[in-house]
Amino acid sequence: MLSDAETRLAARDDLATTVLANNRAAGRKVAVAESCTGGMVSVALTDIAGSSDVFSAGFVTYSGHAKQCQLDVSSEILETFGEVSLATAWAMAAGALANSDADVAVAITGIAGPGGGSEKKPVGLIVFARALRGQDPDDYFTQRVQFESTDRAAIRHAATLFALDLLQPDKDELRPSEDIALPA
């Protein structure tokens, strides 16, 4: 019987393999901008041999300063909306595209816990954005997801899988979305 960690790793590897194969078939490169996942999406993709023809760049921007310096997220966005917001995730995805040769970029920011949450931004709130090169920036996909857990590892794993899935070519038609709640 597999442990939780082994089951999580197998699910992550299966999805990352599929993401790479589907983007390879579409002739596309991908990039990710990560905050609360701390590079887990980048690791998932680069753990797969041969990923370099699809994976363009990974930005781990845990602090607001890093988001500004590496992804060109404006101080006005951070001061007005905070690091965990639709506006910040949107700007992170736009910055990942602008600072790479990727065709599609996904951004993740949130509160993985177990502390750091508030009434307005509770533990488990993860905000995603997806940007496609050439797409009208008003149409970038953004979504707030409340993962129903306070377990840091479970939240980060669920966020990693959600972000990997957003990199799939069949998600190109996604547009800004309503908030949702999911188990972690």
DAGI-V525624 format. One record per backbone hydrogen bond with DSSP energy under -1.0 kcal/mol. NH is the residue of the N-H (numbers start at 0). CO is the residue of the C=O. If there is no record, write none. Layout:
NH:CO, NH:CO
This chain:
6:2, 7:3, 8:4, 9:5, 10:6, 11:7, 12:8, 13:9, 14:10, 15:11, 16:12, 17:13, 18:14, 19:15, 20:16, 21:17, 22:18, 23:19, 24:20, 25:21, 26:23, 27:22, 29:53, 30:103, 31:56, 32:105, 33:58, 34:107, 37:34, 39:36, 42:38, 43:39, 44:40, 45:41, 46:42, 47:44, 50:47, 52:49, 53:50, 54:50, 55:29, 58:31, 60:33, 66:62, 67:63, 68:64, 69:65, 70:66, 71:67, 72:66, 77:73, 78:74, 79:75, 80:76, 81:77, 88:84, 89:85, 90:86, 91:87, 92:88, 93:89, 94:90, 95:91, 96:92, 97:93, 98:94, 99:96, 102:28, 103:28, 104:130, 105:30, 106:128, 107:32, 108:126, 110:124, 117:120, 123:110, 124:121, 125:144, 126:108, 127:142, 128:106, 129:140, 130:104, 132:102, 134:131, 138:135, 139:136, 140:129, 142:127, 144:125, 145:179, 146:123, 147:181, 148:146, 154:150, 155:151, 156:152, 157:153, 158:154, 159:155, 160:156, 161:157, 162:158, 163:159, 164:160, 165:161, 166:163, 167:164, 170:167, 171:168, 173:170, 176:141, 179:143, 181:145
